[in-house]
Amino acid sequence: MSRSIITRRGFLRTTGAGALAAAAGGLPRPGRAATLDEIKQRGYMIVATEDDYRPFEFIKDGKPTGFDTELLAILRKKVPFEIKQEIIPWTGLLQGVDTGKYDAAVTAALITKERLQFLDYTSPVSDATIYYVKRANDKSITGIKDLAGKTVGVQAGSAMLQALPQLEAMLAQSGGKLGKVVQYVSYPEAYQDLAIGRTDFVTNTVINLNLLVKEKPGVFELGQPVAAKTYIAWPVKKGNASVLAFLNDFLAEQRKNGEMYKLQKEWFGQSFEDMPLSFTPPA
């Protein structure tokens, strides 16, 4: 049985009076995302970031840090309005963008076919191929076929969860089947359960898993890809063309001046200068 998902904290409620004031001021109604002109008019943009997804966004010594956090700091210096940041667990993040609560998510969100139905994505900010990781001393897993019937840990509501059918198809080629799937609110919990043997492997992006193995080489060992190549980008509400173009212009500038690749090397240990300007997952 999958674990229950903890309700995210920090949900801002819109009162009737607040909604009326927003309408009077020409601001977006609940459920509709603000355009760039509306953001400039009200004087601020609201973005959401995840609270515990290293090395992209996490809290250290009480302060937000990580790859996306540093890019956000650069963005703040370039805009004529305030950028308000809400740091929340992953499980409510994309929903907040879809409902118009947040103008964008400056977060490590994988581009998937399912999400493209209700979100638009900026140009990629990182490669994000999904791999598996296992315990370093687990000799029963030497390749993909050995994952058959094993218990897998994955973050609830994540693209890694949505990509599990690809692993299932890989296992079917050798007559195997996907085992029990355990969902977690955050990856640190998943890694902890893997370390103590409650699960057999965890799937996540290669960047996150490389960092995990580097920090705990005697505990974890990187496996192989379990899904097709994909990328991470920042999501906005579907159809919010002005905000999407605004963020794409910023990211294009950071590619051109080399700042994005510098931050990739700092946080990921490698840069991805061959990333496409846009990406659509294969059918």
N, C-alpha and C positions, 0 to 999 in steps of 0.2 A: 504494500500500500504506500502511495506517495505521501510525503510529509505535508502537513498543512502549510499554507502560505501566510506569513505574517502580514497584516495590513500595514501599509506604509504610513510613516508619520508625516506631520507637517502639511496635511491637506487643508488648504484655505477655503473656507466656505463663503459663498457669495450671498449676501442678504438681499431681501427685496429692495431695500433702500439703496444698497450699493449698485444693484443692477439698473435701477432707475437713474442714478447719477451717471453711470457709464453711458446710458443711452442719451442722456441730455448733453453729455460732453462729446458726443460723436465717437465714443470708444466702442470696441467690439462687444457685441452681446455674448453671453455665455454660449459656448459651442461654436463660435466663429473666431478664427484667428485674427489678430491685429495685422493690418498691412504695415509696410514700412512707414508710410505717411502718418498713420495713426500712432505708431510708436514714437515718431518724432514729435507729434502733437502733444502727447501726454508726457513726454520727457523721459521715458524709460522703456527698456526691453526686459522681459522676464525669461530667463533660461533655467533649465533644470539640468543638474548633473547627478550622477550616481554617487553614493556615499562610500562604496567599498569594492572597487574594481581596479586593482593595481595592474599595470602601471599607468592606466589612463586617468582615473579619478579615485582619490582616496583621502582619508584624513590622517595627518601626521602631526603629532604634538599639538593637537587641537585646531590645526589649520588645513584647509583643502590644498592638495598638491596633485601632481601627475601631469602627463602629457597634455590632455585636454585643458586642464586648469591653466597651464602656462600659455597655451594658445589663446585662451579666454582673456588672460591678463594683457596680452598684446592687443586684442580686439578692443578692450576697454579704453586703451590709450588713443584709439583712432576714431572713436565715434563721438558725436556731439550730444549724446544722451547717456543717461545712467544705465548700466546693465545690472539688474537685480538677479542674484543667483540663489536658487533654492536647491539644497542638497538633500536628496531623498533616496530610499531604496529603489532598486530597479523595477520592482513589480508594479509600481504605479506610474512610471516615468513616461512611457510612450502613450499611455491613455491620456495623460495630462496634456501632451502635445495635440493629440487628436481632438480633444474637447475644447481646445483654445485656451486652456488655463496657462500654458506656457507658450511663448512665441517660438521657441526652438529648444532642442535638447543638445547641449554641448557635451556629448557623451559617446561612449564607444558602442554604437549601435550597428550591428551587422545589417547589410542590405539583403533583404529576402523578398521573394515574390509575394508572400502573404502581407508583409508590411507595406509594400508598394501600393496596395489597394487603398490604404488610408493615410499614407505618409509620402512626402517627397524627400529625397536625400540630396545633400550637398555632394560635391566631388569627394572622392575617397580621401581619408586622412591616414589610412594605414591598411596594409595587407591583413587579412584575418582568417586565413585557412584554419579549419578546425581539426585538431589532433586529439589523441587520447593520452592520458598520463596514468601510470600505474605505480604501485609500490616497488621500490628498487629491488627488494628481496623476493618478489613474487615471480618465481621461475615458471609458473603455469601459463604466463602470458608472454609469448615471443613475437606475436604478429596479430593481424586482424582476425584470422580464423579462430584464435584462442579466446576472443571476446564473447563467443557464442555462449549463451546461458548465464553469463556473468552479470553481476549487479552494477549498474552504471549510475553515477551521480551527475546531476546537471542542474543549472539554475532554472528556476521556474520562470516561464514566460520569455525565455531567451531564444535566440536563433539557434543555439546549440541544441535545445530541446526540439525545435522544428526540423533540425537537420538529421535527427535520429533515423528517420526512414531511409536515408542514404546509407547509413551504417547497416541497417537491417537488410538492405539489398545486397551489400557487400557480403554479409554473413550468409545469405541465402545461396550465393554462388558455390559455397563449400558445404551446403546442407545444414548450416547453422541457423539459429534464431536469436533475436535480441532477448536478453534476460530482463530482470526486474529493473524498472526505472525509478530512481528516488530523486525527487525535486527539492531544491534548497532555495531559500531566500537570497543567499549570497554565497560566493564561491569559497571564502575561508571556511565556512561550515562544511562544504563538500570535501575540501582537502583534508580537514580534520578527521572526518569519518573514513576517508580513504586510508589515511595513515594508520588508523586503529583497526582497520579490517572490516568495517561495517559495509563498505562497498568495495568493488574490485577495480574499477577504473572511473575516471572522470573525463568528460570532454569539454574542451574550451579552445580558444584561439591559440595559435602557436606562440604568439607574443607573450600572453599571460603564462602559458605553461613553461616557456623558456625561462622566465623570471623565477617561477616556482622551483624549477629544477636547479637553477643556479644558486638559489638561496638554501635549498635543502637537498643537495646531491645524493646524500646517503639514504634519503627517505623516499624520494620520488624519481621516476625515470620516464623520459619522454618516449611516446610510441610513434605511431604513423598517422597520416591524414585519414579522417573518417568521413570526409565530405568534399565536395568540389571546391575549387578556389573561390574565395569571396573577399569582400572588402568591408571596412568600417567607414561610416560617414555620419554626419550630424543630421537628424531628421527635423522637418518642419511639417506643419499640417498640409495635407494634400491641397494643391491649388493655390497655396500662398506664394505666388510667383515673386513678389517684390522682396520678401524676406529671404527667399531662396537665392535670388540673384545677389542680394547684399552679402550674404555669407559666402557665396561662391567667389565673388570678387575679392573678398578678404583672403580666402584660402589660396586663390590663384596668386595673389601678391606674395603670400608666405612661401609658396613654391618657388616663385621667380627669384626672390631675394635669398633663398636657401634656408630661411629660418625654420620651416617645417621639417626639412631633412636633418637639420642640426638637432632639433628636439627629438626626432625619431631615434637618432644615434644615441642621444643622451638617455632616453627612457627605454628604448627597445634593444639597444646594442647593434642596430643596423638600420639603414635607411631604405626607402622604397621609392626610388626616383623614377621607376617605370610604371607607377600607378596610372591607370586611365583617368581621364577627366570626368568620365561618367561610367557607371556600371549597372547593367541589368542582369540579374541572375538567369542562367540558361533555363529554358522551359523543361 
